[in-house]
Amino acid sequence: MLKNVAVAMLDGVHPFELGVVCEVFGLDRSDEGLPVYDFAVVSAEGPALRTHVPGFTVSTPYGLERLDEADLIAVPAGSDYIGRDYPDALLDALARATDRGARVLSVCSGVFVLGAAGLLDGRRCAVHWRQADQLARRFPRAIIEPDVLYVDEDPVITSAGTAAGIDACLHIVRKDQGPQVANAIARRMVVPPHRDGGQAQFIERPLPRSQCDTVGGVLVWMEEHLDEEVTVEQLAARAHMSPRTFARRFQQETGTTPYRWILRQRVLLAQRLLEATDETVDAIAARTGFGTAAALRHQFVRSIGTTPQAYRRTFRGPEAA
């Protein structure tokens, strides 16, 4: 169970990425019945560190010895992290942490620190798309996925730029303490409770020019009709476009294909139903558009890595399953 969280800082730390980790794990939300973490911000280079924003520093009484107690060590982004050297004591602490079963998390360019500690060798990892080439050159044994929000290669979790760090933090909470806790923290932060790690980092045209020049209305309809079989031709007709134009526009505005989008939404709905209802797997398969329990199980294992029954046991106990 996740209880002890530490953030390892270096000179030039980015305040926003540091604040993301502090916001998720450092605030006392016990008034809402949420867990309180033993949280500390740790300096790898003296008690007071400069930030990449001129005019202020970050000070902390904690040194690297605090990392030896942590269940999770987060390394936020910083300026000049791509090419600089890092203290050997920090790299050793990160390697020891994974050896003893703790998790490590990077936010944006913090992934370069994990690479220097040898934690990316042979592992899939996420990074901001602008830094993917530099990461590949510096750590050629890393398996880089430059288009995704975050990658969970437990015990190493890596996330892309800025807001993807929020997604990765909430993913860790969701994985360790369940969706109710993660969703409650997300509501307090006024952010989406769950964005899949494989979602695209960016889209070609993030802001539609007008309401008529978007697939937003079709997305709403698709989400309300997940139990129905639909084709690209039918969706294109609803959007008053040709199938080819619709498919291109959908990719531009969502970062994925209609098939992958609806498949992911069906799996997410199945997760919510498994967590919150006593419906049978057959009934959930029908409600989510998979049709049969076997089809639901196949897609659930591919997407989540476990079966629907095992997922239900994890979040509701063996009696529910």
Secondary structure as UniProt FT lines:
FT   STRAND          4..9
FT   TURN            11..12
FT   HELIX           15..25
FT   HELIX           30..32
FT   STRAND          38..43
FT   STRAND          48..51
FT   TURN            54..55
FT   STRAND          57..59
FT   HELIX           64..69
FT   STRAND          72..75
FT   TURN            79..83
FT   HELIX           88..99
FT   TURN            100..101
FT   STRAND          103..107
FT   HELIX           108..110
FT   HELIX           111..116
FT   TURN            117..118
FT   TURN            121..122
FT   STRAND          124..126
FT   HELIX           129..131
FT   HELIX           132..138
FT   TURN            140..141
FT   STRAND          143..145
FT   TURN            146..147
FT   STRAND          150..153
FT   TURN            154..155
FT   STRAND          156..159
FT   HELIX           163..177
FT   HELIX           179..189
FT   TURN            197..198
FT   TURN            211..212
FT   HELIX           216..224
FT   TURN            225..227
FT   HELIX           232..238
FT   TURN            239..240
FT   HELIX           243..254
FT   HELIX           258..276
FT   HELIX           281..287
FT   TURN            288..289
FT   HELIX           293..304
FT   HELIX           308..316
FT   TURN            318..320
//
